[in-house]
Amino acid sequence: MKLKRKIILFIVYFTIFFTSASLIDYYAYLTINPKYIILASLILSLISLYIHNRYYKKSKADELAKKLEEIL
């Protein structure tokens, strides 16, 4: 897999995790520090990218990455 595709997949996973965690935090009346949300999203997206590269199965994230790659 190319480096550009890995970076785009990382962006897709980071966006998914960050948005989900931010929405959960918003409805929990902003109880979690935003630094922790960013750090957790970063760690989870790195783990997801590693697992995605290790056990490559085509998923919706690949389709989103392909569309984002076409835009960029």
PyMOL Python script that loads the backbone (N, CA, C, O; Angstrom):
from pymol import cmd

cmd.read_pdbstr("""\
ATOM      1  N   MET A   1       0.841  -1.170   0.000  1.00  0.00           N
ATOM      2  CA  MET A   1       0.000   0.000   0.000  1.00  0.00           C
ATOM      3  C   MET A   1       0.894   1.243   0.000  1.00  0.00           C
ATOM      4  O   MET A   1       1.895   1.296   0.714  1.00  0.00           O
ATOM      5  N   LYS A   2       0.530   2.218  -0.789  1.00  0.00           N
ATOM      6  CA  LYS A   2       1.312   3.443  -0.916  1.00  0.00           C
ATOM      7  C   LYS A   2       1.210   4.295   0.343  1.00  0.00           C
ATOM      8  O   LYS A   2       0.248   4.200   1.106  1.00  0.00           O
ATOM      9  N   LEU A   3       2.226   5.128   0.538  1.00  0.00           N
ATOM     10  CA  LEU A   3       2.254   6.007   1.700  1.00  0.00           C
ATOM     11  C   LEU A   3       1.097   7.004   1.662  1.00  0.00           C
ATOM     12  O   LEU A   3       0.496   7.311   2.692  1.00  0.00           O
ATOM     13  N   LYS A   4       0.793   7.506   0.467  1.00  0.00           N
ATOM     14  CA  LYS A   4      -0.306   8.468   0.336  1.00  0.00           C
ATOM     15  C   LYS A   4      -1.627   7.845   0.763  1.00  0.00           C
ATOM     16  O   LYS A   4      -2.431   8.493   1.433  1.00  0.00           O
ATOM     17  N   ARG A   5      -1.856   6.590   0.381  1.00  0.00           N
ATOM     18  CA  ARG A   5      -3.089   5.894   0.759  1.00  0.00           C
ATOM     19  C   ARG A   5      -3.138   5.668   2.271  1.00  0.00           C
ATOM     20  O   ARG A   5      -4.203   5.768   2.881  1.00  0.00           O
ATOM     21  N   LYS A   6      -1.981   5.362   2.877  1.00  0.00           N
ATOM     22  CA  LYS A   6      -1.937   5.165   4.327  1.00  0.00           C
ATOM     23  C   LYS A   6      -2.261   6.455   5.068  1.00  0.00           C
ATOM     24  O   LYS A   6      -2.970   6.442   6.073  1.00  0.00           O
ATOM     25  N   ILE A   7      -1.737   7.566   4.566  1.00  0.00           N
ATOM     26  CA  ILE A   7      -2.011   8.852   5.206  1.00  0.00           C
ATOM     27  C   ILE A   7      -3.490   9.200   5.092  1.00  0.00           C
ATOM     28  O   ILE A   7      -4.094   9.687   6.048  1.00  0.00           O
ATOM     29  N   ILE A   8      -4.061   8.954   3.938  1.00  0.00           N
ATOM     30  CA  ILE A   8      -5.475   9.257   3.746  1.00  0.00           C
ATOM     31  C   ILE A   8      -6.341   8.352   4.611  1.00  0.00           C
ATOM     32  O   ILE A   8      -7.332   8.811   5.180  1.00  0.00           O
ATOM     33  N   LEU A   9      -5.984   7.070   4.721  1.00  0.00           N
ATOM     34  CA  LEU A   9      -6.721   6.170   5.613  1.00  0.00           C
ATOM     35  C   LEU A   9      -6.606   6.626   7.063  1.00  0.00           C
ATOM     36  O   LEU A   9      -7.576   6.552   7.817  1.00  0.00           O
ATOM     37  N   PHE A  10      -5.431   7.095   7.452  1.00  0.00           N
ATOM     38  CA  PHE A  10      -5.255   7.623   8.800  1.00  0.00           C
ATOM     39  C   PHE A  10      -6.185   8.811   9.035  1.00  0.00           C
ATOM     40  O   PHE A  10      -6.812   8.914  10.089  1.00  0.00           O
ATOM     41  N   ILE A  11      -6.272   9.691   8.066  1.00  0.00           N
ATOM     42  CA  ILE A  11      -7.157  10.854   8.187  1.00  0.00           C
ATOM     43  C   ILE A  11      -8.613  10.418   8.319  1.00  0.00           C
ATOM     44  O   ILE A  11      -9.364  10.980   9.117  1.00  0.00           O
ATOM     45  N   VAL A  12      -9.004   9.424   7.542  1.00  0.00           N
ATOM     46  CA  VAL A  12     -10.386   8.918   7.609  1.00  0.00           C
ATOM     47  C   VAL A  12     -10.668   8.338   8.991  1.00  0.00           C
ATOM     48  O   VAL A  12     -11.681   8.667   9.609  1.00  0.00           O
ATOM     49  N   TYR A  13      -9.778   7.478   9.476  1.00  0.00           N
ATOM     50  CA  TYR A  13      -9.985   6.880  10.799  1.00  0.00           C
ATOM     51  C   TYR A  13      -9.957   7.932  11.899  1.00  0.00           C
ATOM     52  O   TYR A  13     -10.767   7.883  12.824  1.00  0.00           O
ATOM     53  N   PHE A  14      -9.034   8.881  11.808  1.00  0.00           N
ATOM     54  CA  PHE A  14      -8.946   9.932  12.827  1.00  0.00           C
ATOM     55  C   PHE A  14     -10.227  10.762  12.846  1.00  0.00           C
ATOM     56  O   PHE A  14     -10.731  11.099  13.917  1.00  0.00           O
ATOM     57  N   THR A  15     -10.746  11.086  11.685  1.00  0.00           N
ATOM     58  CA  THR A  15     -11.973  11.877  11.609  1.00  0.00           C
ATOM     59  C   THR A  15     -13.149  11.123  12.221  1.00  0.00           C
ATOM     60  O   THR A  15     -13.963  11.703  12.940  1.00  0.00           O
ATOM     61  N   ILE A  16     -13.230   9.838  11.933  1.00  0.00           N
ATOM     62  CA  ILE A  16     -14.326   9.035  12.494  1.00  0.00           C
ATOM     63  C   ILE A  16     -14.242   8.988  14.017  1.00  0.00           C
ATOM     64  O   ILE A  16     -15.232   9.240  14.703  1.00  0.00           O
ATOM     65  N   PHE A  17     -13.060   8.666  14.546  1.00  0.00           N
ATOM     66  CA  PHE A  17     -12.914   8.558  15.995  1.00  0.00           C
ATOM     67  C   PHE A  17     -13.073   9.904  16.687  1.00  0.00           C
ATOM     68  O   PHE A  17     -13.715   9.990  17.734  1.00  0.00           O
ATOM     69  N   PHE A  18     -12.495  10.953  16.116  1.00  0.00           N
ATOM     70  CA  PHE A  18     -12.586  12.270  16.747  1.00  0.00           C
ATOM     71  C   PHE A  18     -14.021  12.781  16.765  1.00  0.00           C
ATOM     72  O   PHE A  18     -14.479  13.315  17.776  1.00  0.00           O
ATOM     73  N   THR A  19     -14.722  12.622  15.668  1.00  0.00           N
ATOM     74  CA  THR A  19     -16.108  13.085  15.600  1.00  0.00           C
ATOM     75  C   THR A  19     -16.988  12.313  16.577  1.00  0.00           C
ATOM     76  O   THR A  19     -17.814  12.900  17.277  1.00  0.00           O
ATOM     77  N   SER A  20     -16.810  11.011  16.620  1.00  0.00           N
ATOM     78  CA  SER A  20     -17.607  10.196  17.541  1.00  0.00           C
ATOM     79  C   SER A  20     -17.338  10.574  18.995  1.00  0.00           C
ATOM     80  O   SER A  20     -18.272  10.756  19.776  1.00  0.00           O
ATOM     81  N   ALA A  21     -16.074  10.690  19.352  1.00  0.00           N
ATOM     82  CA  ALA A  21     -15.731  11.040  20.732  1.00  0.00           C
ATOM     83  C   ALA A  21     -16.192  12.448  21.082  1.00  0.00           C
ATOM     84  O   ALA A  21     -16.628  12.693  22.207  1.00  0.00           O
ATOM     85  N   SER A  22     -16.102  13.358  20.151  1.00  0.00           N
ATOM     86  CA  SER A  22     -16.540  14.732  20.420  1.00  0.00           C
ATOM     87  C   SER A  22     -18.047  14.808  20.628  1.00  0.00           C
ATOM     88  O   SER A  22     -18.522  15.540  21.496  1.00  0.00           O
ATOM     89  N   LEU A  23     -18.783  14.066  19.844  1.00  0.00           N
ATOM     90  CA  LEU A  23     -20.242  14.054  20.026  1.00  0.00           C
ATOM     91  C   LEU A  23     -20.633  13.424  21.358  1.00  0.00           C
ATOM     92  O   LEU A  23     -21.545  13.903  22.031  1.00  0.00           O
ATOM     93  N   ILE A  24     -19.951  12.361  21.734  1.00  0.00           N
ATOM     94  CA  ILE A  24     -20.224  11.739  23.035  1.00  0.00           C
ATOM     95  C   ILE A  24     -19.893  12.708  24.157  1.00  0.00           C
ATOM     96  O   ILE A  24     -20.652  12.826  25.119  1.00  0.00           O
ATOM     97  N   ASP A  25     -18.783  13.391  24.045  1.00  0.00           N
ATOM     98  CA  ASP A  25     -18.385  14.362  25.065  1.00  0.00           C
ATOM     99  C   ASP A  25     -19.353  15.538  25.110  1.00  0.00           C
ATOM    100  O   ASP A  25     -19.653  16.045  26.191  1.00  0.00           O
ATOM    101  N   TYR A  26     -19.836  15.972  23.975  1.00  0.00           N
ATOM    102  CA  TYR A  26     -20.783  17.088  23.940  1.00  0.00           C
ATOM    103  C   TYR A  26     -22.066  16.738  24.682  1.00  0.00           C
ATOM    104  O   TYR A  26     -22.590  17.551  25.444  1.00  0.00           O
ATOM    105  N   TYR A  27     -22.564  15.542  24.461  1.00  0.00           N
ATOM    106  CA  TYR A  27     -23.793  15.138  25.134  1.00  0.00           C
ATOM    107  C   TYR A  27     -23.550  14.725  26.575  1.00  0.00           C
ATOM    108  O   TYR A  27     -24.507  14.520  27.322  1.00  0.00           O
ATOM    109  N   ALA A  28     -22.289  14.597  26.987  1.00  0.00           N
ATOM    110  CA  ALA A  28     -21.952  14.348  28.388  1.00  0.00           C
ATOM    111  C   ALA A  28     -21.568  15.665  29.073  1.00  0.00           C
ATOM    112  O   ALA A  28     -20.892  15.664  30.102  1.00  0.00           O
ATOM    113  N   TYR A  29     -21.998  16.768  28.501  1.00  0.00           N
ATOM    114  CA  TYR A  29     -21.793  18.109  29.052  1.00  0.00           C
ATOM    115  C   TYR A  29     -20.319  18.476  29.168  1.00  0.00           C
ATOM    116  O   TYR A  29     -19.899  19.070  30.161  1.00  0.00           O
ATOM    117  N   LEU A  30     -19.534  18.121  28.152  1.00  0.00           N
ATOM    118  CA  LEU A  30     -18.132  18.525  28.037  1.00  0.00           C
ATOM    119  C   LEU A  30     -17.326  18.196  29.292  1.00  0.00           C
ATOM    120  O   LEU A  30     -16.648  19.059  29.851  1.00  0.00           O
ATOM    121  N   THR A  31     -17.406  16.949  29.722  1.00  0.00           N
ATOM    122  CA  THR A  31     -16.709  16.539  30.939  1.00  0.00           C
ATOM    123  C   THR A  31     -15.285  16.066  30.678  1.00  0.00           C
ATOM    124  O   THR A  31     -14.481  16.020  31.610  1.00  0.00           O
ATOM    125  N   ILE A  32     -14.950  15.714  29.445  1.00  0.00           N
ATOM    126  CA  ILE A  32     -13.627  15.195  29.126  1.00  0.00           C
ATOM    127  C   ILE A  32     -12.778  16.325  28.530  1.00  0.00           C
ATOM    128  O   ILE A  32     -13.259  17.129  27.731  1.00  0.00           O
ATOM    129  N   ASN A  33     -11.530  16.362  28.930  1.00  0.00           N
ATOM    130  CA  ASN A  33     -10.597  17.354  28.412  1.00  0.00           C
ATOM    131  C   ASN A  33     -10.373  17.108  26.910  1.00  0.00           C
ATOM    132  O   ASN A  33     -10.140  15.964  26.518  1.00  0.00           O
ATOM    133  N   PRO A  34     -10.434  18.129  26.071  1.00  0.00           N
ATOM    134  CA  PRO A  34     -10.246  17.938  24.624  1.00  0.00           C
ATOM    135  C   PRO A  34      -8.895  17.332  24.242  1.00  0.00           C
ATOM    136  O   PRO A  34      -8.791  16.653  23.221  1.00  0.00           O
ATOM    137  N   LYS A  35      -7.861  17.569  25.052  1.00  0.00           N
ATOM    138  CA  LYS A  35      -6.555  16.969  24.765  1.00  0.00           C
ATOM    139  C   LYS A  35      -6.639  15.445  24.803  1.00  0.00           C
ATOM    140  O   LYS A  35      -6.010  14.761  23.996  1.00  0.00           O
ATOM    141  N   TYR A  36      -7.417  14.921  25.742  1.00  0.00           N
ATOM    142  CA  TYR A  36      -7.561  13.472  25.862  1.00  0.00           C
ATOM    143  C   TYR A  36      -8.348  12.888  24.692  1.00  0.00           C
ATOM    144  O   TYR A  36      -8.077  11.771  24.250  1.00  0.00           O
ATOM    145  N   ILE A  37      -9.305  13.634  24.202  1.00  0.00           N
ATOM    146  CA  ILE A  37     -10.073  13.175  23.041  1.00  0.00           C
ATOM    147  C   ILE A  37      -9.172  13.100  21.815  1.00  0.00           C
ATOM    148  O   ILE A  37      -9.216  12.123  21.067  1.00  0.00           O
ATOM    149  N   ILE A  38      -8.362  14.119  21.610  1.00  0.00           N
ATOM    150  CA  ILE A  38      -7.444  14.122  20.467  1.00  0.00           C
ATOM    151  C   ILE A  38      -6.419  12.997  20.602  1.00  0.00           C
ATOM    152  O   ILE A  38      -6.133  12.299  19.629  1.00  0.00           O
ATOM    153  N   LEU A  39      -5.873  12.819  21.790  1.00  0.00           N
ATOM    154  CA  LEU A  39      -4.883  11.765  22.018  1.00  0.00           C
ATOM    155  C   LEU A  39      -5.494  10.377  21.816  1.00  0.00           C
ATOM    156  O   LEU A  39      -4.884   9.517  21.182  1.00  0.00           O
ATOM    157  N   ALA A  40      -6.684  10.159  22.347  1.00  0.00           N
ATOM    158  CA  ALA A  40      -7.347   8.860  22.181  1.00  0.00           C
ATOM    159  C   ALA A  40      -7.679   8.606  20.714  1.00  0.00           C
ATOM    160  O   ALA A  40      -7.529   7.483  20.232  1.00  0.00           O
ATOM    161  N   SER A  41      -8.124   9.623  20.009  1.00  0.00           N
ATOM    162  CA  SER A  41      -8.428   9.477  18.582  1.00  0.00           C
ATOM    163  C   SER A  41      -7.168   9.160  17.790  1.00  0.00           C
ATOM    164  O   SER A  41      -7.195   8.339  16.873  1.00  0.00           O
ATOM    165  N   LEU A  42      -6.076   9.802  18.141  1.00  0.00           N
ATOM    166  CA  LEU A  42      -4.805   9.552  17.471  1.00  0.00           C
ATOM    167  C   LEU A  42      -4.344   8.109  17.689  1.00  0.00           C
ATOM    168  O   LEU A  42      -3.948   7.428  16.743  1.00  0.00           O
ATOM    169  N   ILE A  43      -4.398   7.656  18.926  1.00  0.00           N
ATOM    170  CA  ILE A  43      -3.973   6.289  19.235  1.00  0.00           C
ATOM    171  C   ILE A  43      -4.873   5.267  18.566  1.00  0.00           C
ATOM    172  O   ILE A  43      -4.383   4.300  17.981  1.00  0.00           O
ATOM    173  N   LEU A  44      -6.187   5.467  18.643  1.00  0.00           N
ATOM    174  CA  LEU A  44      -7.118   4.514  18.023  1.00  0.00           C
ATOM    175  C   LEU A  44      -6.987   4.484  16.509  1.00  0.00           C
ATOM    176  O   LEU A  44      -7.117   3.421  15.901  1.00  0.00           O
ATOM    177  N   SER A  45      -6.733   5.625  15.893  1.00  0.00           N
ATOM    178  CA  SER A  45      -6.583   5.628  14.437  1.00  0.00           C
ATOM    179  C   SER A  45      -5.276   4.961  14.011  1.00  0.00           C
ATOM    180  O   SER A  45      -5.231   4.314  12.964  1.00  0.00           O
ATOM    181  N   LEU A  46      -4.216   5.108  14.800  1.00  0.00           N
ATOM    182  CA  LEU A  46      -2.971   4.397  14.498  1.00  0.00           C
ATOM    183  C   LEU A  46      -3.147   2.883  14.638  1.00  0.00           C
ATOM    184  O   LEU A  46      -2.652   2.117  13.811  1.00  0.00           O
ATOM    185  N   ILE A  47      -3.849   2.459  15.681  1.00  0.00           N
ATOM    186  CA  ILE A  47      -4.123   1.031  15.854  1.00  0.00           C
ATOM    187  C   ILE A  47      -4.986   0.509  14.710  1.00  0.00           C
ATOM    188  O   ILE A  47      -4.728  -0.569  14.175  1.00  0.00           O
ATOM    189  N   SER A  48      -5.994   1.265  14.343  1.00  0.00           N
ATOM    190  CA  SER A  48      -6.869   0.849  13.242  1.00  0.00           C
ATOM    191  C   SER A  48      -6.115   0.762  11.925  1.00  0.00           C
ATOM    192  O   SER A  48      -6.341  -0.155  11.135  1.00  0.00           O
ATOM    193  N   LEU A  49      -5.231   1.701  11.689  1.00  0.00           N
ATOM    194  CA  LEU A  49      -4.436   1.677  10.467  1.00  0.00           C
ATOM    195  C   LEU A  49      -3.502   0.469  10.444  1.00  0.00           C
ATOM    196  O   LEU A  49      -3.333  -0.165   9.402  1.00  0.00           O
ATOM    197  N   TYR A  50      -2.903   0.154  11.571  1.00  0.00           N
ATOM    198  CA  TYR A  50      -2.039  -1.025  11.648  1.00  0.00           C
ATOM    199  C   TYR A  50      -2.831  -2.301  11.367  1.00  0.00           C
ATOM    200  O   TYR A  50      -2.395  -3.149  10.590  1.00  0.00           O
ATOM    201  N   ILE A  51      -3.976  -2.430  11.993  1.00  0.00           N
ATOM    202  CA  ILE A  51      -4.810  -3.622  11.781  1.00  0.00           C
ATOM    203  C   ILE A  51      -5.296  -3.676  10.340  1.00  0.00           C
ATOM    204  O   ILE A  51      -5.345  -4.752   9.743  1.00  0.00           O
ATOM    205  N   HIS A  52      -5.651  -2.541   9.781  1.00  0.00           N
ATOM    206  CA  HIS A  52      -6.110  -2.489   8.395  1.00  0.00           C
ATOM    207  C   HIS A  52      -5.009  -2.939   7.438  1.00  0.00           C
ATOM    208  O   HIS A  52      -5.272  -3.670   6.483  1.00  0.00           O
ATOM    209  N   ASN A  53      -3.784  -2.506   7.692  1.00  0.00           N
ATOM    210  CA  ASN A  53      -2.667  -2.909   6.833  1.00  0.00           C
ATOM    211  C   ASN A  53      -2.282  -4.370   7.044  1.00  0.00           C
ATOM    212  O   ASN A  53      -1.895  -5.057   6.098  1.00  0.00           O
ATOM    213  N   ARG A  54      -2.388  -4.834   8.263  1.00  0.00           N
ATOM    214  CA  ARG A  54      -1.996  -6.210   8.578  1.00  0.00           C
ATOM    215  C   ARG A  54      -2.971  -7.223   7.984  1.00  0.00           C
ATOM    216  O   ARG A  54      -2.555  -8.182   7.334  1.00  0.00           O
ATOM    217  N   TYR A  55      -4.265  -7.009   8.208  1.00  0.00           N
ATOM    218  CA  TYR A  55      -5.300  -7.913   7.709  1.00  0.00           C
ATOM    219  C   TYR A  55      -6.133  -7.141   6.693  1.00  0.00           C
ATOM    220  O   TYR A  55      -7.245  -6.710   6.997  1.00  0.00           O
ATOM    221  N   TYR A  56      -5.612  -6.969   5.518  1.00  0.00           N
ATOM    222  CA  TYR A  56      -6.254  -6.116   4.521  1.00  0.00           C
ATOM    223  C   TYR A  56      -7.549  -6.750   4.033  1.00  0.00           C
ATOM    224  O   TYR A  56      -7.542  -7.755   3.321  1.00  0.00           O
ATOM    225  N   LYS A  57      -8.653  -6.144   4.431  1.00  0.00           N
ATOM    226  CA  LYS A  57      -9.967  -6.498   3.919  1.00  0.00           C
ATOM    227  C   LYS A  57     -10.606  -5.194   3.446  1.00  0.00           C
ATOM    228  O   LYS A  57     -10.593  -4.191   4.160  1.00  0.00           O
ATOM    229  N   LYS A  58     -11.149  -5.218   2.266  1.00  0.00           N
ATOM    230  CA  LYS A  58     -11.744  -4.011   1.719  1.00  0.00           C
ATOM    231  C   LYS A  58     -12.948  -3.608   2.574  1.00  0.00           C
ATOM    232  O   LYS A  58     -13.817  -4.422   2.884  1.00  0.00           O
ATOM    233  N   SER A  59     -12.968  -2.347   2.936  1.00  0.00           N
ATOM    234  CA  SER A  59     -14.035  -1.857   3.803  1.00  0.00           C
ATOM    235  C   SER A  59     -14.526  -0.503   3.298  1.00  0.00           C
ATOM    236  O   SER A  59     -14.056   0.015   2.285  1.00  0.00           O
ATOM    237  N   LYS A  60     -15.465   0.040   4.018  1.00  0.00           N
ATOM    238  CA  LYS A  60     -16.008   1.354   3.671  1.00  0.00           C
ATOM    239  C   LYS A  60     -14.939   2.442   3.799  1.00  0.00           C
ATOM    240  O   LYS A  60     -14.980   3.447   3.089  1.00  0.00           O
ATOM    241  N   ALA A  61     -13.992   2.236   4.702  1.00  0.00           N
ATOM    242  CA  ALA A  61     -12.909   3.204   4.858  1.00  0.00           C
ATOM    243  C   ALA A  61     -12.068   3.296   3.596  1.00  0.00           C
ATOM    244  O   ALA A  61     -11.570   4.371   3.261  1.00  0.00           O
ATOM    245  N   ASP A  62     -11.903   2.180   2.889  1.00  0.00           N
ATOM    246  CA  ASP A  62     -11.160   2.205   1.626  1.00  0.00           C
ATOM    247  C   ASP A  62     -11.893   3.031   0.570  1.00  0.00           C
ATOM    248  O   ASP A  62     -11.275   3.767  -0.198  1.00  0.00           O
ATOM    249  N   GLU A  63     -13.205   2.898   0.545  1.00  0.00           N
ATOM    250  CA  GLU A  63     -13.992   3.679  -0.418  1.00  0.00           C
ATOM    251  C   GLU A  63     -13.897   5.173  -0.101  1.00  0.00           C
ATOM    252  O   GLU A  63     -13.756   5.997  -1.004  1.00  0.00           O
ATOM    253  N   LEU A  64     -13.977   5.515   1.183  1.00  0.00           N
ATOM    254  CA  LEU A  64     -13.851   6.920   1.572  1.00  0.00           C
ATOM    255  C   LEU A  64     -12.460   7.456   1.260  1.00  0.00           C
ATOM    256  O   LEU A  64     -12.316   8.593   0.809  1.00  0.00           O
ATOM    257  N   ALA A  65     -11.441   6.644   1.496  1.00  0.00           N
ATOM    258  CA  ALA A  65     -10.065   7.058   1.200  1.00  0.00           C
ATOM    259  C   ALA A  65      -9.872   7.252  -0.305  1.00  0.00           C
ATOM    260  O   ALA A  65      -9.173   8.172  -0.730  1.00  0.00           O
ATOM    261  N   LYS A  66     -10.485   6.397  -1.100  1.00  0.00           N
ATOM    262  CA  LYS A  66     -10.365   6.528  -2.551  1.00  0.00           C
ATOM    263  C   LYS A  66     -11.015   7.823  -3.044  1.00  0.00           C
ATOM    264  O   LYS A  66     -10.465   8.519  -3.897  1.00  0.00           O
ATOM    265  N   LYS A  67     -12.195   8.137  -2.496  1.00  0.00           N
ATOM    266  CA  LYS A  67     -12.865   9.384  -2.865  1.00  0.00           C
ATOM    267  C   LYS A  67     -12.058  10.603  -2.420  1.00  0.00           C
ATOM    268  O   LYS A  67     -11.960  11.588  -3.152  1.00  0.00           O
ATOM    269  N   LEU A  68     -11.487  10.535  -1.232  1.00  0.00           N
ATOM    270  CA  LEU A  68     -10.684  11.644  -0.739  1.00  0.00           C
ATOM    271  C   LEU A  68      -9.401  11.795  -1.562  1.00  0.00           C
ATOM    272  O   LEU A  68      -8.940  12.912  -1.798  1.00  0.00           O
ATOM    273  N   GLU A  69      -8.832  10.676  -1.993  1.00  0.00           N
ATOM    274  CA  GLU A  69      -7.631  10.718  -2.819  1.00  0.00           C
ATOM    275  C   GLU A  69      -7.917  11.362  -4.171  1.00  0.00           C
ATOM    276  O   GLU A  69      -7.077  12.080  -4.712  1.00  0.00           O
ATOM    277  N   GLU A  70      -9.111  11.103  -4.718  1.00  0.00           N
ATOM    278  CA  GLU A  70      -9.493  11.720  -5.991  1.00  0.00           C
ATOM    279  C   GLU A  70      -9.656  13.223  -5.844  1.00  0.00           C
ATOM    280  O   GLU A  70      -9.322  13.981  -6.755  1.00  0.00           O
ATOM    281  N   ILE A  71     -10.166  13.653  -4.707  1.00  0.00           N
ATOM    282  CA  ILE A  71     -10.361  15.082  -4.473  1.00  0.00           C
ATOM    283  C   ILE A  71      -9.019  15.794  -4.340  1.00  0.00           C
ATOM    284  O   ILE A  71      -8.823  16.886  -4.873  1.00  0.00           O
ATOM    285  N   LEU A  72      -8.100  15.154  -3.620  1.00  0.00           N
ATOM    286  CA  LEU A  72      -6.787  15.790  -3.410  1.00  0.00           C
ATOM    287  C   LEU A  72      -5.952  15.603  -4.637  1.00  0.00           C
ATOM    288  O   LEU A  72      -4.809  16.058  -4.681  1.00  0.00           O
TER     289      LEU A  72
END
""", "prot")
cmd.dss("prot")
cmd.show_as("cartoon", "prot")
cmd.util.cbc("prot")
cmd.orient("prot")
